[in-house]
């Protein structure tokens, strides 16, 4: 697993106004919790913090968090809050962990090689490319590699068939389909079914638009009650 270093300092200011001033000054408020310890309010310099976040984006990472240039805690990023409009950092949550205690992590699956079935005209179809594994944090791999070279048409690889590093076990159900190769005939059938479904959806959309247009062209019906009676009354007066 990826390991990175960060620095933080304890924070004494609280409240919305104080947090706003903190962010304007180039710092990001944060909290640290976990391992049955008291919650610690922190602040980090936003620019180097952002640089590290880009480095570990979409990856599992153990952060060695140095607090006040002294106390170092092993943590993982628990949550990052950003502004929905500006995408600027608002707040960060760190969870302290024990490196000797097993935890579950979601790990991406990387497919390598060219399947035999593809060489003979088949189509490789990835299904689930994220697997949950369990182990001590530093034993967890960045990705899990699955070699599909021996995969022929109408064959597949389940999660139970994925090779994992030593001291790492599968936490996802083993019967989940990871990847398969289907024959050219089956691929053609799927493509035809997809085209038919797309055409049917397009026809339904066109029919809906046409129905809406017809309904909009009709003038609204206005009920005029008593019109004949009024005309009759006028005729009687003239008579």
C-alpha positions, 0 to 999 in steps of 0.5 A: 500500500502507498505510504505518504507523509503529512504535517498538521498542527493542533487547532484552537479555533472553532465555529463557522466564522473561525473556520472561514478565516482559517480557510482564507488564510490558506489552511484546511480544518480537520479532525483526527479520531480512532484507536479509542483516543480523544478527538483531535482538532487539526489544521493543515496547510492547504497547498501541500495538503492538496498536492498529497491528495492528488498523489493518493487520489483513488488509491489506498494509502497509509498517511504518517501524520506528524502533529506539531512536528512531534507526535506521528500517527498512522492514519487513513483519509476517512472523508474530504469535504469540498465546496460544491461550487468552487471545489475548494477544500472545506474539511478533512477527517482522518482515522487513526489505525493500527498497522498490525490489525487487519482491515478490509479495503477495496482494491482495483483489478487490473486485467493483463494479457490478451485472452485466447478467446479474443484471438479467435473472434470472441469478446472480452467483457469485464464485469466487476473490477473492484474487489474487497480484500482483508489484511494488515494495511501495509500488506494490501496491494495497490491493485490486483492483477488478473492475467486473462491470457488463458481465457477462452470463449465461454470461460470466465474468472470469478473473484475466487480465482484471483490470486492474492498476495500472502497475508491477504484474503478475499472479503468479497463473495467468491462467486462474483463474476470478474471477467469473461470471454463470450463467443463472436456469435454471442457477442453479435446477439448481444449487440443486436439486442442492444440495437433493438432496445435502443431503437425501441427506446427511440421510437418510444421517445418519438411517440411521446414527443408526437403525442405532446405536440398533438396535445399542444396544438389543440385549442383549449375548450372554453365552455360558454354557458347561457349564450343561446339564452342571452341571444333569445332574450335580446331577440325578444326585446327587439320584438 
